[in-house]
Amino acid sequence: MKLKKNEILIIGGLGSIGSVITNYLFQKKLDPIVVDKNKNKNIKNFFKIDLNNKFIIENSLKKIFKKYPKIKILINCNGLIHNELIYDFIKKKVHSEKNLINIFKQNVIIPFLTSGYFVKHMIEKSSKESLIINFSSVNSNGVVGQSGYSASKKSIEIFTKTWAKEFSNHKIRFACIAPGYINLKSTNSKTKKQKLKKIIDKIPIKRLGKKNEILNAILFIIKNDYFNGKVLEIDGGL
């Protein structure tokens, strides 16, 4: 798949990973369409959308698809990292139901909805080729203190594999990237230094991942038309 201007739609384009992708694509003069719940007047082709509202998502995407008819790639970057034990025996508290609902809202429901509306649009316009890239995590296999988060990311992987089987006859590919510990703001802010050091010691290549290594994964998926329904793990060998 070759790329031209205004062909990529990024959901959550101001987040830790989203901003890296957004900045790179603008540097390459590909002018992506960027959606986020936060406001930013400095980004071209930017749309502030309340991603917690199904009807706003649907109506906003209709307007975006009409304004940018060349869109053929959706990158779902919206997400939430959350640490909380199912039962904290020190604080003697059970995992907050409110927090669990929000984890699944951000990590599962929003990409589910945006993907659904994207697929609908691609099928209705009889697109010759299109692609959805989702983001999971190395912790989708389960990690202590992140059972809710891990389950939400495993859901994204299952979506990717299932949708690829459901829509292959419509020439829509689905792929997922599962980053390990990447040197990003979200990683450093959510992980204590001492714990991060222990994590790095467990990584076979003994370092955090680099931003460009995530970008290279995205470019590989876009360029390789035979990559479909799979999870690409970028985790240094964990």
Secondary structure, DSSP 8 states (H G I E B T S, - for coil): ----TT-EEEETTTSHHHHHHHHHHHHTT---EEEESS--TTSTTEEE--TT-HHHHHHHHHHHHHH-TT--EEEE---------SEETTTTEE--HHHHHHHHIIIIIHHHHHHHHHHHHHHHTT-S-EEEEEE--GGGG--TT-HHHHHHHHHHHHHHHHHHHHSGGGTEEEEEEEE-SBSSHHHHHHS-HHHHHHHHHHSTT-S-B-HHHHHHHHHHHHH-TT--SEEEEESTT-
